[in-house]
């Protein structure tokens, strides 16, 4: 089996012009071709590598969103626990059915 190599003289394959993600995709595509015993790096290898890269990014994003949702739930619970409680209505005065004599005498002396 022949190992695939890139020709750095060819300007279209000058790896210095690629981003980190592009380099990872090209390397993954090359690995796929080698693993499958293919002699050349084809578009399908690169397509599959890019799709795998995208899938991994989606998985990471989903994990991050789940973590953010869990963190938000904890924060909301903490805020709810720290919020001032609803004030209770003041107890209503219960009037005696029979007025006390001292209250009546006090009112008369006014």
N, C-alpha and C positions, 0 to 999 in steps of 0.2 A: 504494500500500500504506500502510496506517495503522500507525503505531508504537504498540505497546501501552504504556500507562501505568497505574500503580497509583494509586488514589485514597487519599491519605494521610489523608483525613478519615474513611474507613471503618475502624473499629477492628480489623476482621479482617485488614486489609492494612496496618496500621501497622508499617512495616519496622523501627521502633525496638524492637519487641517480639520480634524474631527473633534467633536465634543466628547466628554467622558462617556456619556450615555451612548453615543454613536459607536465609540470604540468597543464598549461592552457588547453592543448588539452585533457588531462585525465579528468579535471573538466568539460569541455564542453561536452565530451562524456557522462559523468555521468549525466549531466543535461539533455541531449537529451534522455537518457534512462528513466529517471524519468518522463520527460514531456510526453513521449509516453506510460507511464504505463508499461514499461518492468521491469521484476524482476532482470535481469542480465545485466551487462555491456558487450556488445558483440563487436566483431571486426567492425561490420558495424557502430556502434556508434562512435568508435574511428576514423574510416575512414572518416566519415562525418565531425567530428570535425576538423580533419587535413585538409580536403578540404576547409572548411569554413575559417580556419586560413590562408591557402594559398591564397584564394580569397581576403581576407582582405589585405594581404600583397601586392598583385597585385594592388588592388585599391589605396593603399597608394603610391605605386611606380608610378602609372599612374598620380596621383595628383601631386607628386613631379616633375615628368618629365614635366607636363604642366606648373607648376610654374617656373621650370628652363628655359623652352622655352620662357615663357613670359618675364622673367628677361633678358635672352640673347637678345631678341628683343629690349628691352628698352636700354640695354647697346650698342647694335649695332647702334641704332638710335642716341644715345648720341655721339658715336664715329664719326658717319657720320656728325653730326652737328658741331663737334669740329674740324674736319679735315680741313686743309687749303684748301681754294677754288682754283680751277684751275686758274693759272695766265692768265690774258687776254693778247692777243698780243698787243704790243705797237702800238699806232696809227701811221699809215704811214704818212710820210710827203707828203703833197700835193704841187706839184710844181706849181708855178704861170705860167700861159701861157705867160705872159709878164713879163720879169725880171724887178725888180725895179731898178731904176737908181742908188740909193745909193749902192746897192749890186754890180752893175757893176763898179762904180767908185772905190769902195773899192778893187775890184780885180785888177784894173788897177794900183793902187798905190803900189802894192806889189813889 
